Amino acid sequence: MSVLAHIFEAAGIATIVLSSIRAMTEKVAPPRALHCEFPLGRPLGIPNDPQFQHDVLQKAFVLLDETQGPVLVDYPVVIEAESEAVACALPPRFDPDALPAVDEARGIRKAYDRAKEKRGVTAVGRAISADDVPSALEALQRVIDGEPWSEVLPVPNTTALCHDIRTYYEEAALELVDGPAPGGRAMEDWFFEKTEAGQLVLAARAAIRDSGAKFPVWFYMTPGHR
């Protein structure tokens, strides 16, 4: 984004960058940047805290008054990345005949709906809707069982598909988690290590990789270190 800021400024469009990695921002030197020492994946700081997020944006917009750059200002609040695991109780199995991940996804639907209603928005929808998550998980299981991914999956964009599944779970978890809202890495660990869906995604990724699919098709289905 810092590089793009230079391009937009050259075209006469004023820009502000929310910086997450200070050393990188210093190196690229965008015209105006507010460095926010928050966990990666939380550019506005505290989840579900509109007052805090609005303050971040307000301090960023103040930088538009700066006509000479580069300007790099630190947001005054530092948020340390948490290391504690997410305590999130998943609903018990309801349909023993259903695929475990599918039964799980159906079980958290009400929590997802509550989260969506409370926030008024959802990040699910790049490739599929919340209604499609159970059938997408079934399709991933068919890939694990040996069927060609290009013929089975509901969309060819495996990255967007898995993003929507994971986001569906993480948004539902905000209604199920015990204690304050967890950070992005903690939520990632919970999804891939504690849920049936996360394990299914990892197994499907391995199956697609082993089938000889091109690198971008399987690699970006999960974070790279998975």
N, C-alpha and C positions, 0 to 999 in steps of 0.2 A: 504493500500500500504506500510506503514511503516513496518508492520509485514512481508510482502512478501520480503521486502528489506533484512531483516535478513536472510531469507531462501536462496535468490539468492547469497548473499555474502558468506554464508557458502559453497555454491557450487563453489565459485571462480569467480563469476560474479559481477563486480563493479556496484553499483547502485546509483541513485540520486532520491530523493523524492521531489516533489513539494508540500509543506505543505500549507494547507488551514486553519487548526485549530492548533494554536501554542501549546496550552496546551496538546493536544493529541499527537503531534509530540514529545514534551518534554518527555512525559510519555513512549512512545514506543521506543524512541531514535534510529532511523535508523542511519546507518553509515554516510550518507551525506544527508542533507536536506536543501532546500532553501524555507524559509517561505515567502509566498506571501500574503500580507494582502489585498486581493481582495474579491469582493462579491462571495459567493459560486456559483459554476457553471461557473466561469470564471478563470480557472487555469492559463491562460496566460495573464490575465488583460483586455486590451481594445479590444473589437471586431473590426474587420476590420482594425487593425493597425499592419501590419506585422513588422514594425520597432520596435515597443514596444515589441511585442511577441518574436521576435528574440533576443532582449536584455535579456528578462527573461531566455530564453533557454541558451544563452551564459553564463550568470552568474551561471546558474545551472551546466553547463558542466565544468566550472572552478573548481568546487568542486571535480572533479575526481582527481585533483592533491593532494588532502588530503588523506594520507595513514593511518592516525590514527583517529578514531572517537569515539563517535559520534560527528559530526559537524553539527551545526544548524546556518545558516546565514539568516539574514533578507534582503529581497529585499528592496532597498532604497525608493521605491515609494509606498505609501498607497493609495488605491482607496476605497472611502467610498461607501457603498451601497446606491443607490438612492431610494428616497421615492416617487418621482413623478410618476403619472400614465402615461402610454403610450398614446401618441396622434397619433392614427393611423386610418386614414379614410378608411373604407372598401368600395368597389365598390357597387353601388346601385343594387337592385334586377334586374335581366335580364329576368329570366324565372319564372313567377308567379305560374306556374303549378308544378315546381320542389320543392322538399323538401328544406326549407330555407337553411339548412346547406350545401346541395349539390350545390345549386345555388351560395352560398357564396364561396365555395371551387373552383368552376369553375371560379368565378370572379377574384380570386387572382392568377390564374395560371401564367399569364404573369409576375406578380411581382416575383413569385417563380423562373420562368425561368431566369429572369434577375439576380436575386441573385445568382443562381447556376452558370450562365455564368461568372459573375464577380469574384466569389470566386474560381471557378474551381472544386468545390466539394460540396456534399450535405450529410447531416446526415440522410436523409430519405432513407430507404431501409432495415431496420432490418427485416421487415415482408412484407411490401408492397412498391410499387413504388409510385411516385407522380401521375401517371396515375390512380392508384387504389384508391386514397383517396375518390373521390365522391361515388364510389360503396361501400367502407367500411363504409362511413357515412350512406348510405342507409341500410346496414346490421345492424348497431347499432340501427337504428330506428325500424327495424323489431324486434329486441330484446326487445326494449321498449314496442312494441305492443304485446309482449307475446310469441314470437317464441323462441325456445330453442337456447341459444347462441352457444352451441357446434355444432349445425346443420347449423346455419345461417352465422356466421362470416367466413371470407375467410381464416383465419389462427387460430389455437387454442391458440396461444400466445397472450392473450389480452393485456399484458403489452407492447410488441413490437408493436402491432397494433396501440395502442393509442399514443405511442411514435412517430410513424411515422406521424400520423395525426397532432399532436401538433407541431412537428418539421417542417412539411410542412408549417404550418401557420406562425410559428415564423421566418422562413427564408424568406418567402414572406413579412412579416412585416418589415424586415430590408430595403426593397425597398419602403415601404409605410409610414414609421414613419416620423413624423415631428421632426426635431432636431437631436441630437446625438443618437447613438445606445443605447437603454435602457438596463438595467441589466436583469439578469435571473429572479429574482422575479417579476419585473415589467412586463416582457413579460408573465410570468405565469398568473399573475392577469388579464392581457389583454385577454389572450386566454380563460380562464375559465369564465370570467365575462362579456366580451364584444362581443364574437363571438357566432354565432349559433352553430358552431361545438363544442366549449367548453361546452356549455350547454347540447348538445346532449351526449357528452362523460360522463358527470356527471350523466345524467339521465340513460344512459345505464349501468353505473357502479352500480347504485342503483338497477336497475332491475335484474342484474346478482347476486348481493348480496342477494336480496330478493327471488331469485329462489332457494337458498340453495347451490350455488356453493361454492367450497372450498375457503378459505380466500385468498390465493395468486392469484387466478383467477381474483377476482374483486378489491382487495385492491390496487394493484400496477398499476391499470389503470390510476391513477392520483397521484399526491403527497399525502402523507399520511394525511396531515392536511385538505385536501379538503373533 
